[in-house]
Amino acid sequence: MEITIFQTNTDRLKIGVQGIYPDKLLEQTKDHSDVRHPVNDALTRPWIQHFFIAQLLRETNSLDDIVTRDRNIIDIFKTTIPLPENSFIESTMSSWQMFLGSAFHDADTPWYHGIRKIMVQERFYSAVEQLELEIPISNPQHTFQFTDHTRRLRKIPRIPIKLFFTMPGNEREIMFGILRQAMNRNPHNVDVALLTYCFFKAWGRTQDYLDLARQENRADLEEWYFWIENDMTSLGALKREAGDYTTSFFIYDRALLSATENKEIADWLLKESEFKAAYHFYYKAKEFETALELLQNISVKEFAELTNLRRTSKGDRPIDPINDASRINSLYQEEIETLRGFARIRAAETYKQISVKARRHFDRETIETKYAFGELTEDEYQRLIRQLAERSQ
């Protein structure tokens, strides 16, 4: 259908949906002159089409028009991330920066040297519901205006981000392919990886994100996946394989490990001759005797290093081991005495369990023997057995 001056508003609306109208954009220059430009069909047309499709949906709300909108949303999405068809022009991902800034923030963990971004889930879902996407500023036509079906000048529309996240099944698979291509072609663009995770998170497919990171041989993203999913055990295993003892210390210290798991970490660190870290995890595992033996063989200097590792893990300021040497010595002595106290309590509890068990066994054995040899009457035997049972309660 050609554009003519005799077309009605409805006609122009229909050909706007088809991507034929308008054929020109208007640029208003600083000297207030108007310059007309042809529409860039690859980078700008999908945004203009969305306006007309949205207008049509308000009137019809038909399934076919919804399908048309979703397919056009995919074309719009392609203009917002770096892809070969847009010559990677949108490597800054300017359209998504406000959204990513709302969903993520840097963790306060100076000891971690990977991707430190973590998701704030409430803000993420709020951003999906409330924010709108603007045409990329890298598009030279982003400030131009177009004529709608009523002949009014309009700015290029913003699009609710929710539309991108609520795609139906088939369209989601297309989006998946686009995101995978963007990750593959832009291995150093962290924002692409963050945005991809956002979609997988919203779709309940985070395991697929891990699979994708592994398929793309992205060890940095595999590690980040465990970081952002708070899977400290798996993340610690990666750091163990890399021999990164310091980062492993912080990761395992933050992980919610059982006593058995802490002991396993301590055994590994001891085998690797990381004595101060091994001591720390024996302490957490409540292996007080082993911890005491280790601590007594750790120098005050090593204990100062361990103290600062613990403080850094908690987000506290380190102690200066030179200027605060007396404080370090005091902490060292306090820890020695604490461990000795725990060891004494453990020894006393163990002795009590053993002695009570032995006494109960001996008393009952004696009663049974005396009764068997006729040294006790039936009444005496029953009375002694009752007393033994009462004492054991």
C-alpha positions in Angstrom: 0.0 0.0 0.0 1.5 3.3 -1.0 1.4 6.4 1.1 -1.0 9.1 -0.3 -2.5 12.3 1.0 -6.0 10.8 0.8 -5.4 8.0 3.3 -7.5 7.9 6.5 -6.1 7.6 10.0 -7.0 3.9 9.9 -5.2 3.4 6.7 -2.0 5.0 8.1 -2.3 3.0 11.3 -2.4 -0.3 9.3 0.6 0.6 7.1 2.4 1.8 10.2 1.9 -1.6 11.7 3.3 -3.1 8.4 6.4 -0.9 8.6 5.7 1.2 5.6 4.5 4.4 7.3 6.1 6.9 7.9 8.9 6.9 5.4 10.7 10.0 6.8 11.9 11.2 10.2 12.1 14.8 11.3 15.2 16.3 12.9 14.8 19.6 14.6 18.2 21.4 14.5 19.5 24.0 16.8 18.7 26.8 14.4 15.0 25.5 14.5 15.1 24.2 10.9 13.5 20.9 10.1 15.6 18.2 8.3 14.0 15.1 7.0 15.8 11.7 7.0 14.8 8.3 5.7 14.0 5.8 8.4 16.7 3.3 9.2 14.7 0.1 8.7 17.1 -2.1 10.7 17.7 0.0 13.8 14.8 2.5 14.0 11.8 1.1 12.2 11.0 -1.6 14.8 10.7 1.1 17.5 8.3 3.1 15.4 6.3 0.0 14.5 5.8 -0.7 18.1 3.9 2.6 18.5 1.4 1.6 15.8 1.1 -2.0 17.0 0.3 -0.8 20.5 -2.3 1.6 19.1 -3.9 -1.2 17.2 -3.9 -3.5 20.2 -5.9 -1.0 22.2 -8.7 -1.3 19.7 -8.5 -5.0 18.8 -6.5 -6.9 21.4 -6.5 -9.8 18.9 -4.2 -12.8 19.2 -2.7 -12.1 15.8 -1.8 -8.6 16.8 -0.2 -9.8 20.0 1.9 -12.3 18.0 2.9 -9.4 15.7 3.9 -7.3 18.7 6.0 -10.0 20.2 7.9 -10.6 16.9 8.5 -6.9 16.7 9.8 -6.8 20.3 12.4 -9.4 19.3 13.5 -7.1 16.4 13.7 -4.2 18.9 15.7 -6.3 21.3 18.3 -7.0 18.6 19.0 -3.2 18.3 19.8 -2.9 22.0 22.7 -5.5 22.3 25.9 -6.0 20.3 25.2 -8.3 17.3 26.8 -8.6 13.9 23.7 -7.3 12.1 23.9 -4.0 13.9 27.7 -4.0 13.5 28.1 -4.3 17.2 27.2 -0.7 17.4 25.4 -1.2 20.7 28.3 -2.6 22.7 27.6 -0.1 25.5 24.1 -1.4 25.8 22.9 2.1 26.7 19.2 1.0 26.6 19.8 -1.5 29.4 22.1 0.4 31.7 19.4 1.8 34.0 17.8 -1.6 34.3 21.2 -3.3 35.1 22.1 -0.6 37.5 18.8 -1.2 39.4 19.1 -5.0 39.4 22.7 -5.4 40.4 25.3 -3.8 42.8 28.9 -4.6 43.7 29.3 -6.8 46.7 31.4 -5.3 49.5 34.0 -8.0 49.2 37.4 -6.5 48.3 39.0 -9.9 48.7 37.0 -11.4 45.8 38.6 -10.8 42.4 36.0 -12.2 40.0 32.8 -10.5 38.9 31.5 -9.0 42.1 28.0 -8.1 40.9 25.2 -9.5 43.0 21.5 -9.3 42.3 19.0 -7.5 44.5 16.0 -9.5 43.7 13.3 -7.1 45.0 14.8 -4.3 42.9 15.2 -6.7 39.9 11.6 -7.6 39.8 10.6 -4.0 40.5 12.7 -2.9 37.5 11.1 -5.5 35.3 7.6 -4.3 36.2 8.2 -0.5 36.2 11.1 0.5 33.9 10.8 1.3 30.2 13.4 0.8 27.5 14.6 3.8 25.4 16.1 3.6 21.9 19.9 3.3 22.2 21.8 6.6 22.2 24.2 5.0 19.7 21.5 5.2 17.1 22.0 8.6 15.3 18.2 8.8 14.9 17.3 8.4 18.6 16.3 12.1 18.9 14.3 12.3 15.7 10.5 12.5 15.6 8.0 10.8 13.4 4.4 11.5 12.2 1.8 9.2 13.6 -1.4 8.1 11.9 -3.2 11.3 13.1 -0.4 13.5 11.6 1.0 14.5 15.0 4.7 14.6 15.6 5.9 12.1 18.2 9.2 11.1 19.8 10.3 7.5 19.3 8.5 5.5 22.0 9.8 3.9 25.1 8.8 0.3 25.6 7.9 -1.4 28.9 10.7 -3.8 29.9 8.1 -6.3 31.1 7.2 -7.1 27.4 10.7 -8.5 26.9 10.5 -10.8 29.9 6.9 -12.1 29.3 7.6 -13.6 25.9 5.8 -16.9 25.2 7.7 -20.2 24.8 8.7 -20.0 21.1 9.8 -16.4 21.3 11.8 -17.2 24.4 13.8 -19.7 22.5 14.5 -17.1 19.9 15.6 -14.7 22.6 17.8 -17.4 24.0 19.5 -17.8 20.7 20.1 -14.0 20.4 21.6 -13.8 23.9 23.8 -16.8 23.2 25.1 -15.2 20.0 25.8 -11.9 21.8 27.7 -13.7 24.6 29.7 -15.7 22.1 30.6 -12.7 20.0 31.3 -10.4 23.0 33.3 -12.5 25.5 34.6 -9.3 27.3 31.3 -7.6 27.6 30.1 -8.3 31.2 26.8 -6.4 30.7 25.7 -9.0 28.0 26.4 -11.8 30.5 24.5 -9.9 33.3 21.5 -9.3 31.0 21.4 -12.9 29.9 21.4 -14.0 33.5 18.4 -11.7 34.2 16.3 -13.3 31.5 17.2 -16.8 32.7 16.5 -15.8 36.3 13.1 -14.4 35.3 12.3 -17.6 33.3 13.3 -19.9 36.1 16.2 -21.4 34.0 19.3 -20.5 35.9 20.7 -24.0 35.4 20.5 -23.4 31.7 22.7 -20.3 32.2 25.3 -22.4 33.9 25.2 -24.9 31.0 25.6 -22.0 28.5 28.6 -20.6 30.4 30.2 -24.1 30.3 29.4 -24.6 26.6 31.0 -21.2 25.8 34.0 -22.2 27.9 33.4 -19.1 30.1 35.1 -20.1 33.3 34.6 -16.6 34.6 30.8 -16.9 34.2 30.7 -20.4 35.7 32.5 -19.0 38.8 30.2 -16.0 38.8 27.1 -18.2 38.6 28.1 -19.9 41.9 28.8 -16.5 43.3 25.5 -14.9 42.5 23.5 -18.1 43.4 25.3 -18.1 46.7 26.6 -21.6 46.1 29.8 -21.1 48.2 30.6 -24.8 48.4 30.9 -25.1 44.6 32.7 -21.8 44.3 35.1 -22.9 47.0 35.8 -26.1 45.1 36.8 -24.0 42.0 39.2 -22.0 44.2 40.6 -25.1 45.7 41.4 -26.5 42.3 43.1 -23.2 41.4 45.1 -23.4 44.6 43.8 -20.0 45.7 44.0 -20.5 49.5 43.2 -17.0 50.6 40.0 -16.7 48.5 39.0 -20.2 49.6 39.4 -19.1 53.2 36.9 -16.2 52.8 34.5 -18.3 50.7 34.3 -21.2 53.1 34.2 -18.9 56.1 31.0 -17.4 54.7 29.5 -20.7 53.7 27.0 -22.4 56.0 29.0 -25.6 56.5 28.4 -28.4 58.9 31.0 -29.5 61.4 32.0 -32.4 59.2 32.4 -30.2 56.2 34.5 -27.7 58.2 36.7 -30.5 59.3 37.1 -31.7 55.7 38.2 -28.2 54.7 40.6 -28.1 57.7 42.1 -31.5 56.8 42.7 -30.2 53.2 44.3 -27.0 54.4 46.5 -28.9 56.8 47.7 -31.2 54.0 48.5 -28.1 52.0 50.6 -26.7 54.9 48.2 -23.7 55.4 48.4 -24.1 59.1 46.7 -20.9 60.3 43.7 -21.4 57.9 43.5 -25.1 58.9 43.4 -24.1 62.6 40.5 -21.7 61.9 38.4 -24.4 60.3 39.3 -27.0 63.0 38.0 -24.4 65.5 34.8 -24.0 63.5 34.4 -27.8 63.4 34.7 -27.9 67.2 37.8 -30.1 66.9 39.3 -28.3 69.9 42.1 -30.7 70.7 43.5 -30.6 67.2 42.9 -26.8 67.0 44.8 -26.3 70.3 47.7 -28.3 69.1 47.9 -26.3 65.9 47.5 -22.9 67.6 50.4 -23.7 70.0 52.6 -24.3 67.0 51.5 -21.1 65.1 53.6 -18.0 65.6 52.1 -14.8 66.9 52.8 -13.3 63.5 50.8 -16.0 61.7 48.0 -15.5 64.3 48.0 -11.8 63.5 47.5 -12.7 59.8 44.7 -15.0 60.7 43.0 -12.4 62.9 43.1 -9.9 60.0 41.7 -12.6 57.6 38.8 -13.1 60.0 38.2 -9.4 60.3 38.3 -8.9 56.6 35.8 -11.7 56.1 33.4 -9.9 58.5 34.0 -6.5 56.9 36.0 -5.1 59.8 39.1 -3.1 59.6 42.4 -5.1 60.0 44.6 -4.6 63.0 48.1 -3.2 62.5 50.3 -6.1 63.9 53.2 -3.7 64.6 51.5 -0.8 66.3 48.9 -3.0 68.0 51.3 -5.9 68.9 50.0 -5.9 72.5 46.4 -6.3 71.3 47.4 -9.2 69.0 49.3 -10.9 71.9 46.2 -10.5 74.1 43.9 -12.0 71.5 46.4 -14.9 71.1 46.4 -15.7 74.8 42.7 -15.4 75.1 42.2 -17.8 72.2 44.7 -20.3 73.8 42.8 -20.1 77.1 39.4 -20.5 75.4 40.6 -23.6 73.6 42.1 -25.1 76.7 38.8 -24.4 78.5 36.8 -26.1 75.7 39.3 -29.1 75.8 38.9 -29.5 79.5 35.1 -29.4 79.2 35.3 -32.0 76.4 37.6 -34.2 78.5 35.3 -34.0 81.5 32.2 -34.8 79.5 34.0 -37.7 77.9 35.2 -39.0 81.2 31.8 -38.7 82.7 30.2 -40.7 79.8 32.8 -43.4 80.1 32.7 -43.7 83.9 28.9 -43.7 84.1 28.7 -46.3 81.4 31.2 -48.5 83.2 29.5 -48.0 86.6 26.2 -49.0 85.2 27.6 -52.0 83.5 29.5 -53.1 86.7 26.5 -52.6 89.0 24.1 -54.5 86.9 26.7 -57.2 86.3 27.3 -57.6 90.0 23.6 -57.8 90.8 23.0 -60.4 88.1 26.0 -62.5 89.4 24.9 -62.3 93.0 21.4 -63.3 92.1 22.5 -66.1 89.9 24.6 -67.6 92.8 21.8 -67.2 95.3 23.3 -64.4 97.3 20.2 -62.3 96.7 16.5 -63.0 97.3 14.0 -62.3 94.6 12.8 -59.2 96.5 16.3 -57.9 97.0 17.1 -58.5 93.4 14.0 -56.6 92.1 14.7 -53.7 94.6 18.3 -53.3 93.4 17.3 -53.4 89.7 14.7 -50.7 90.3 17.3 -48.5 92.1 19.7 -49.0 89.3 17.1 -47.9 86.8 16.2 -44.8 88.8 19.9 -43.8 89.1 20.4 -44.1 85.4 17.5 -41.7 84.6 
